[in-house]
Protein backbone atom coordinates (compact mmCIF):
# COMPACT_ATOMS: atom_id res chain seq x y z
CA UNK A 1 0.00 0.00 0.00
CA UNK A 2 2.83 2.41 0.89
CA UNK A 3 4.62 1.58 -2.36
CA UNK A 4 1.46 2.20 -4.40
CA UNK A 5 0.92 5.56 -2.67
CA UNK A 6 4.52 6.61 -3.30
CA UNK A 7 4.32 5.67 -6.99
CA UNK A 8 1.03 7.55 -7.32
CA UNK A 9 2.69 10.58 -5.77
CA UNK A 10 5.53 10.33 -8.29
CA UNK A 11 3.05 10.19 -11.16
CA UNK A 12 0.96 13.11 -9.91
CA UNK A 13 4.09 15.14 -9.23
CA UNK A 14 5.57 14.77 -12.72
CA UNK A 15 3.65 17.70 -14.30
CA UNK A 16 4.61 19.83 -11.29
CA UNK A 17 8.24 18.82 -11.75
CA UNK A 18 8.22 19.95 -15.38
CA UNK A 19 6.59 23.27 -14.51
CA UNK A 20 9.01 23.84 -11.65
CA UNK A 21 11.97 23.16 -13.93
CA UNK A 22 10.93 25.86 -16.39
CA UNK A 23 10.31 28.51 -13.72
CA UNK A 24 13.37 27.69 -11.62
CA UNK A 25 15.57 27.93 -14.72
CA UNK A 26 14.61 31.61 -14.92
CA UNK A 27 15.30 31.94 -11.19
CA UNK A 28 18.75 30.41 -11.62
CA UNK A 29 19.60 32.93 -14.33
CA UNK A 30 18.62 35.84 -12.10
CA UNK A 31 20.48 34.33 -9.14
CA UNK A 32 23.64 34.14 -11.23
CA UNK A 33 23.02 37.73 -12.31
CA UNK A 34 23.44 39.01 -8.74
CA UNK A 35 26.59 36.97 -8.20
CA UNK A 36 25.36 33.74 -6.57
CA UNK A 37 27.24 30.58 -7.48
CA UNK A 38 25.54 27.49 -8.91
CA UNK A 39 25.79 25.77 -5.52
CA UNK A 40 24.39 28.75 -3.63
CA UNK A 41 21.50 29.09 -6.07
CA UNK A 42 20.65 25.37 -5.91
CA UNK A 43 20.95 25.36 -2.11
CA UNK A 44 18.52 28.27 -1.88
CA UNK A 45 15.98 26.36 -3.96
CA UNK A 46 16.46 23.14 -1.99
CA UNK A 47 16.03 24.90 1.36
CA UNK A 48 13.18 27.25 0.41
CA UNK A 49 11.09 25.69 -2.37
CA UNK A 50 9.12 28.90 -2.82
CA UNK A 51 9.17 30.89 -6.04
CA UNK A 52 7.78 34.21 -4.77
CA UNK A 53 9.94 34.14 -1.65
CA UNK A 54 13.11 33.29 -3.54
CA UNK A 55 12.64 35.96 -6.20
CA UNK A 56 11.97 38.52 -3.47
CA UNK A 57 15.09 37.31 -1.68
CA UNK A 58 17.19 38.06 -4.74
CA UNK A 59 16.12 41.71 -4.61
CA UNK A 60 16.91 41.89 -0.90
CA UNK A 61 20.31 40.21 -1.33
CA UNK A 62 21.20 42.41 -4.29
CA UNK A 63 20.37 45.49 -2.22
CA UNK A 64 22.76 44.35 0.53
CA UNK A 65 20.02 44.25 3.18
CA UNK A 66 20.40 42.69 6.61
CA UNK A 67 19.60 39.08 7.50
CA UNK A 68 16.74 40.26 9.71
CA UNK A 69 15.16 42.10 6.80
CA UNK A 70 15.61 39.05 4.58
CA UNK A 71 14.05 36.73 7.18
CA UNK A 72 11.10 39.03 7.82
CA UNK A 73 10.47 39.35 4.09
CA UNK A 74 10.28 35.56 3.81
CA UNK A 75 7.90 35.30 6.76
CA UNK A 76 5.49 37.83 5.24
CA UNK A 77 5.58 36.48 1.70
CA UNK A 78 5.36 32.81 2.72
CA UNK A 79 2.74 33.22 5.42
CA UNK A 80 0.21 31.43 3.21
CA UNK A 81 2.12 28.18 3.71
CA UNK A 82 1.29 28.33 7.39
CA UNK A 83 -2.40 28.40 6.50
CA UNK A 84 -1.97 25.62 3.93
CA UNK A 85 -0.17 23.46 6.49
CA UNK A 86 -2.95 23.99 9.02
CA UNK A 87 -5.54 22.94 6.45
CA UNK A 88 -3.47 19.96 5.34
CA UNK A 89 -2.97 18.78 8.92
CA UNK A 90 -6.71 18.11 9.12
CA UNK A 91 -6.31 15.42 6.46
CA UNK A 92 -3.58 13.57 8.33
CA UNK A 93 -4.14 10.68 10.69
CA UNK A 94 -4.09 11.80 14.36
CA UNK A 95 -1.63 8.96 15.02
CA UNK A 96 0.89 10.16 12.41
CA UNK A 97 4.32 10.65 14.05
CA UNK A 98 5.87 14.11 14.20
CA UNK A 99 8.74 13.05 11.93
CA UNK A 100 6.30 12.40 9.08
CA UNK A 101 4.47 15.67 9.71
CA UNK A 102 7.79 17.51 9.59
CA UNK A 103 8.74 15.79 6.33
CA UNK A 104 5.40 16.59 4.69
CA UNK A 105 5.62 20.22 5.83
CA UNK A 106 8.92 20.65 3.99
CA UNK A 107 7.24 20.08 0.65
CA UNK A 108 4.13 22.23 1.11
CA UNK A 109 3.90 24.44 -1.97
CA UNK A 110 0.86 25.76 -3.81
CA UNK A 111 0.88 22.92 -6.33
CA UNK A 112 1.71 20.11 -3.90
CA UNK A 113 -0.92 21.40 -1.50
CA UNK A 114 -3.54 21.38 -4.27
CA UNK A 115 -2.74 17.76 -5.11
CA UNK A 116 -2.63 16.73 -1.46
CA UNK A 117 -6.02 18.14 -0.47
CA UNK A 118 -7.71 16.31 -3.35
CA UNK A 119 -6.28 12.96 -2.21
CA UNK A 120 -8.70 10.86 -0.12
CA UNK A 121 -8.17 11.26 3.64
CA UNK A 122 -6.28 10.22 5.62
CA UNK A 123 -3.37 11.41 3.54
CA UNK A 124 -0.62 8.76 3.57
CA UNK A 125 2.92 10.09 4.09
CA UNK A 126 4.14 7.93 1.20
CA UNK A 127 1.97 9.89 -1.25
CA UNK A 128 3.38 13.22 -0.03
CA UNK A 129 6.92 11.89 -0.22
CA UNK A 130 6.26 10.77 -3.80
CA UNK A 131 5.11 14.28 -4.73
CA UNK A 132 8.14 15.84 -3.04
CA UNK A 133 10.60 13.32 -4.51
CA UNK A 134 9.41 14.15 -8.02
CA UNK A 135 8.65 17.88 -7.85
CA UNK A 136 11.44 19.31 -5.68
CA UNK A 137 14.35 17.86 -7.70
CA UNK A 138 12.85 19.56 -10.77
CA UNK A 139 12.92 22.88 -8.92
CA UNK A 140 16.50 22.41 -7.75
CA UNK A 141 17.81 21.03 -11.06
CA UNK A 142 16.22 23.86 -13.03
CA UNK A 143 17.83 26.37 -10.69
CA UNK A 144 21.27 24.80 -11.01
CA UNK A 145 21.09 24.68 -14.80
CA UNK A 146 19.77 28.23 -14.97
CA UNK A 147 22.58 29.49 -12.74
CA UNK A 148 25.14 27.64 -14.84
CA UNK A 149 23.64 29.08 -18.02
CA UNK A 150 23.69 32.53 -16.49
CA UNK A 151 27.44 32.25 -16.06
CA UNK A 152 28.12 30.80 -19.50
CA UNK A 153 25.67 32.56 -21.82
CA UNK A 154 26.23 36.13 -23.02
CA UNK A 155 24.29 38.85 -21.14
CA UNK A 156 21.97 39.49 -24.10
CA UNK A 157 20.73 35.89 -24.07
CA UNK A 158 20.43 35.60 -20.29
CA UNK A 159 18.45 38.84 -20.14
CA UNK A 160 16.07 37.45 -22.76
CA UNK A 161 15.65 34.18 -20.84
CA UNK A 162 15.15 36.08 -17.60
CA UNK A 163 11.94 37.56 -19.01
CA UNK A 164 10.35 34.13 -18.50
CA UNK A 165 9.74 34.87 -14.83
CA UNK A 166 7.62 37.89 -15.66
CA UNK A 167 5.60 35.69 -17.98
CA UNK A 168 5.02 33.30 -15.08
CA UNK A 169 3.75 36.06 -12.81
CA UNK A 170 1.49 37.39 -15.55
CA UNK A 171 0.10 33.88 -16.08
CA UNK A 172 -0.58 33.60 -12.34
CA UNK A 173 -2.20 37.03 -11.93
CA UNK A 174 -4.27 37.56 -15.07
CA UNK A 175 -6.81 34.67 -14.77
CA UNK A 176 -7.94 35.44 -11.19
CA UNK A 177 -7.85 39.18 -11.91
CA UNK A 178 -10.22 38.67 -14.85
CA UNK A 179 -12.62 36.63 -12.72
CA UNK A 180 -12.53 38.77 -9.58
CA UNK A 181 -12.49 42.57 -9.68
CA UNK A 182 -11.14 42.75 -6.12
CA UNK A 183 -8.05 40.78 -7.16
CA UNK A 184 -7.52 43.10 -10.12
CA UNK A 185 -7.77 46.15 -7.85
CA UNK A 186 -5.27 44.63 -5.39
CA UNK A 187 -2.79 43.98 -8.21
CA UNK A 188 -3.12 47.49 -9.64
CA UNK A 189 -2.88 49.17 -6.22
CA UNK A 190 0.21 47.10 -5.38
CA UNK A 191 1.85 48.16 -8.64
CA UNK A 192 0.96 51.80 -8.02
CA UNK A 193 2.32 51.75 -4.46
CA UNK A 194 5.51 50.07 -5.64
CA UNK A 195 6.01 52.81 -8.25
CA UNK A 196 5.32 55.56 -5.71
CA UNK A 197 7.72 54.09 -3.16
CA UNK A 198 10.37 53.71 -5.84
CA UNK A 199 10.22 57.22 -7.31
CA UNK A 200 8.87 59.48 -4.55
CA UNK A 201 11.83 61.33 -2.97
CA UNK A 202 10.51 60.88 0.55
CA UNK A 203 10.03 57.11 0.14
CA UNK A 204 12.73 56.07 -2.31
CA UNK A 205 15.21 55.63 0.52
CA UNK A 206 13.26 52.63 1.87
CA UNK A 207 15.11 49.42 1.05
CA UNK A 208 13.56 46.97 -1.39
CA UNK A 209 13.02 44.35 1.32
CA UNK A 210 11.00 46.61 3.61
CA UNK A 211 9.22 48.01 0.56
CA UNK A 212 7.90 44.52 -0.24
CA UNK A 213 6.93 43.97 3.39
CA UNK A 214 5.08 47.30 3.69
CA UNK A 215 3.19 46.91 0.41
CA UNK A 216 2.20 43.33 1.26
CA UNK A 217 0.90 44.25 4.71
CA UNK A 218 -0.85 47.45 3.59
CA UNK A 219 -2.58 46.05 0.52
CA UNK A 220 -3.53 42.66 1.95
CA UNK A 221 -4.76 44.26 5.18
CA UNK A 222 -6.85 46.82 3.32
CA UNK A 223 -8.28 44.15 1.00
CA UNK A 224 -9.21 41.93 3.94
CA UNK A 225 -10.94 44.83 5.71
CA UNK A 226 -12.76 46.28 2.69
CA UNK A 227 -13.53 43.10 0.74
CA UNK A 228 -13.59 40.16 3.16
CA UNK A 229 -14.44 36.66 1.91
CA UNK A 230 -17.60 35.36 3.54
CA UNK A 231 -17.50 32.00 5.30
CA UNK A 232 -20.10 30.68 2.86
CA UNK A 233 -18.01 31.61 -0.17
CA UNK A 234 -14.89 30.17 1.44
CA UNK A 235 -16.68 26.92 2.17
CA UNK A 236 -17.84 26.63 -1.45
CA UNK A 237 -14.31 27.18 -2.80
CA UNK A 238 -12.61 24.06 -4.21
Wavefront OBJ file of the C-alpha trace (Angstrom):
o trace
v 0.000 0.000 0.000
v 2.825 2.408 0.892
v 4.624 1.575 -2.363
v 1.462 2.200 -4.396
v 0.918 5.562 -2.670
v 4.517 6.608 -3.297
v 4.322 5.666 -6.985
v 1.030 7.548 -7.324
v 2.693 10.579 -5.769
v 5.529 10.331 -8.293
v 3.050 10.189 -11.163
v 0.963 13.108 -9.905
v 4.086 15.144 -9.225
v 5.566 14.766 -12.716
v 3.652 17.700 -14.298
v 4.607 19.826 -11.288
v 8.241 18.818 -11.748
v 8.224 19.954 -15.382
v 6.586 23.270 -14.510
v 9.013 23.838 -11.655
v 11.975 23.163 -13.930
v 10.930 25.865 -16.390
v 10.306 28.510 -13.724
v 13.366 27.693 -11.623
v 15.574 27.930 -14.717
v 14.614 31.606 -14.921
v 15.302 31.942 -11.195
v 18.751 30.411 -11.622
v 19.601 32.926 -14.334
v 18.621 35.840 -12.096
v 20.484 34.329 -9.141
v 23.644 34.142 -11.226
v 23.016 37.729 -12.310
v 23.440 39.009 -8.740
v 26.592 36.969 -8.202
v 25.359 33.737 -6.565
v 27.235 30.576 -7.477
v 25.536 27.489 -8.910
v 25.792 25.769 -5.518
v 24.388 28.752 -3.627
v 21.499 29.087 -6.072
v 20.653 25.370 -5.911
v 20.947 25.356 -2.112
v 18.521 28.270 -1.876
v 15.975 26.363 -3.964
v 16.456 23.138 -1.993
v 16.034 24.897 1.363
v 13.177 27.253 0.413
v 11.093 25.688 -2.368
v 9.120 28.901 -2.819
v 9.165 30.891 -6.038
v 7.780 34.214 -4.773
v 9.943 34.143 -1.647
v 13.109 33.292 -3.538
v 12.641 35.965 -6.201
v 11.966 38.524 -3.474
v 15.086 37.305 -1.682
v 17.188 38.058 -4.744
v 16.125 41.708 -4.611
v 16.909 41.886 -0.903
v 20.308 40.214 -1.329
v 21.200 42.413 -4.290
v 20.370 45.492 -2.216
v 22.762 44.349 0.531
v 20.016 44.253 3.175
v 20.403 42.687 6.609
v 19.600 39.075 7.499
v 16.744 40.263 9.711
v 15.160 42.096 6.802
v 15.611 39.051 4.582
v 14.052 36.733 7.180
v 11.099 39.035 7.819
v 10.468 39.345 4.092
v 10.277 35.559 3.814
v 7.897 35.305 6.761
v 5.488 37.826 5.244
v 5.579 36.484 1.700
v 5.365 32.811 2.717
v 2.735 33.225 5.417
v 0.212 31.425 3.207
v 2.124 28.181 3.706
v 1.292 28.333 7.394
v -2.401 28.395 6.500
v -1.970 25.621 3.930
v -0.169 23.462 6.487
v -2.948 23.985 9.023
v -5.539 22.936 6.451
v -3.465 19.965 5.343
v -2.974 18.782 8.923
v -6.711 18.113 9.121
v -6.310 15.424 6.459
v -3.575 13.565 8.334
v -4.139 10.685 10.693
v -4.089 11.796 14.360
v -1.630 8.960 15.016
v 0.886 10.156 12.413
v 4.323 10.651 14.049
v 5.867 14.112 14.203
v 8.737 13.052 11.925
v 6.300 12.400 9.075
v 4.474 15.668 9.713
v 7.786 17.511 9.588
v 8.737 15.789 6.329
v 5.404 16.585 4.692
v 5.618 20.223 5.826
v 8.920 20.649 3.993
v 7.236 20.081 0.647
v 4.134 22.226 1.107
v 3.904 24.437 -1.967
v 0.857 25.762 -3.806
v 0.882 22.917 -6.332
v 1.712 20.113 -3.896
v -0.919 21.404 -1.497
v -3.541 21.383 -4.271
v -2.738 17.764 -5.114
v -2.626 16.733 -1.459
v -6.017 18.141 -0.472
v -7.713 16.309 -3.347
v -6.284 12.957 -2.206
v -8.695 10.857 -0.117
v -8.167 11.256 3.639
v -6.283 10.218 5.624
v -3.374 11.415 3.535
v -0.621 8.763 3.570
v 2.920 10.085 4.091
v 4.141 7.932 1.196
v 1.974 9.888 -1.249
v 3.375 13.217 -0.028
v 6.916 11.894 -0.219
v 6.261 10.768 -3.801
v 5.112 14.279 -4.726
v 8.139 15.837 -3.038
v 10.601 13.323 -4.510
v 9.412 14.153 -8.022
v 8.651 17.883 -7.848
v 11.441 19.315 -5.680
v 14.347 17.858 -7.701
v 12.846 19.560 -10.767
v 12.921 22.877 -8.921
v 16.505 22.409 -7.747
v 17.811 21.034 -11.062
v 16.217 23.865 -13.033
v 17.825 26.372 -10.688
v 21.267 24.800 -11.008
v 21.094 24.683 -14.800
v 19.768 28.231 -14.970
v 22.576 29.486 -12.741
v 25.139 27.637 -14.844
v 23.642 29.077 -18.023
v 23.692 32.532 -16.494
v 27.439 32.252 -16.056
v 28.118 30.802 -19.503
v 25.672 32.559 -21.817
v 26.226 36.131 -23.020
v 24.287 38.846 -21.145
v 21.975 39.490 -24.104
v 20.733 35.895 -24.068
v 20.430 35.599 -20.294
v 18.450 38.843 -20.140
v 16.070 37.454 -22.762
v 15.648 34.179 -20.844
v 15.150 36.085 -17.600
v 11.943 37.560 -19.014
v 10.347 34.131 -18.503
v 9.736 34.871 -14.829
v 7.617 37.886 -15.660
v 5.595 35.687 -17.982
v 5.022 33.305 -15.077
v 3.754 36.064 -12.807
v 1.486 37.387 -15.552
v 0.096 33.881 -16.082
v -0.578 33.604 -12.343
v -2.197 37.028 -11.927
v -4.267 37.561 -15.067
v -6.806 34.670 -14.771
v -7.936 35.435 -11.186
v -7.850 39.182 -11.913
v -10.223 38.674 -14.847
v -12.623 36.635 -12.717
v -12.531 38.772 -9.577
v -12.487 42.566 -9.683
v -11.143 42.750 -6.123
v -8.055 40.776 -7.161
v -7.519 43.103 -10.118
v -7.765 46.147 -7.849
v -5.269 44.629 -5.388
v -2.787 43.977 -8.206
v -3.120 47.494 -9.638
v -2.879 49.168 -6.218
v 0.215 47.099 -5.382
v 1.849 48.162 -8.638
v 0.959 51.804 -8.021
v 2.319 51.746 -4.464
v 5.515 50.071 -5.642
v 6.010 52.810 -8.250
v 5.321 55.561 -5.709
v 7.723 54.093 -3.158
v 10.372 53.715 -5.843
v 10.216 57.221 -7.315
v 8.868 59.479 -4.549
v 11.832 61.330 -2.975
v 10.511 60.884 0.554
v 10.031 57.112 0.144
v 12.734 56.065 -2.314
v 15.212 55.628 0.523
v 13.265 52.634 1.873
v 15.109 49.422 1.052
v 13.557 46.972 -1.393
v 13.015 44.355 1.317
v 10.999 46.605 3.607
v 9.222 48.010 0.559
v 7.902 44.521 -0.235
v 6.929 43.972 3.391
v 5.076 47.300 3.686
v 3.191 46.911 0.414
v 2.197 43.333 1.256
v 0.903 44.248 4.707
v -0.851 47.448 3.594
v -2.583 46.054 0.521
v -3.531 42.656 1.947
v -4.759 44.261 5.177
v -6.852 46.819 3.318
v -8.284 44.151 1.004
v -9.207 41.926 3.941
v -10.936 44.832 5.712
v -12.757 46.277 2.685
v -13.530 43.098 0.742
v -13.588 40.157 3.160
v -14.440 36.664 1.913
v -17.600 35.363 3.538
v -17.502 32.003 5.303
v -20.103 30.681 2.859
v -18.011 31.611 -0.173
v -14.887 30.174 1.437
v -16.682 26.919 2.167
v -17.841 26.633 -1.455
v -14.313 27.177 -2.801
v -12.612 24.061 -4.213
l 1 2 3 4 5 6 7 8 9 10 11 12 13 14 15 16 17 18 19 20 21 22 23 24 25 26 27 28 29 30 31 32 33 34 35 36 37 38 39 40 41 42 43 44 45 46 47 48 49 50 51 52 53 54 55 56 57 58 59 60 61 62 63 64 65 66 67 68 69 70 71 72 73 74 75 76 77 78 79 80 81 82 83 84 85 86 87 88 89 90 91 92 93 94 95 96 97 98 99 100 101 102 103 104 105 106 107 108 109 110 111 112 113 114 115 116 117 118 119 120 121 122 123 124 125 126 127 128 129 130 131 132 133 134 135 136 137 138 139 140 141 142 143 144 145 146 147 148 149 150 151 152 153 154 155 156 157 158 159 160 161 162 163 164 165 166 167 168 169 170 171 172 173 174 175 176 177 178 179 180 181 182 183 184 185 186 187 188 189 190 191 192 193 194 195 196 197 198 199 200 201 202 203 204 205 206 207 208 209 210 211 212 213 214 215 216 217 218 219 220 221 222 223 224 225 226 227 228 229 230 231 232 233 234 235 236 237 238
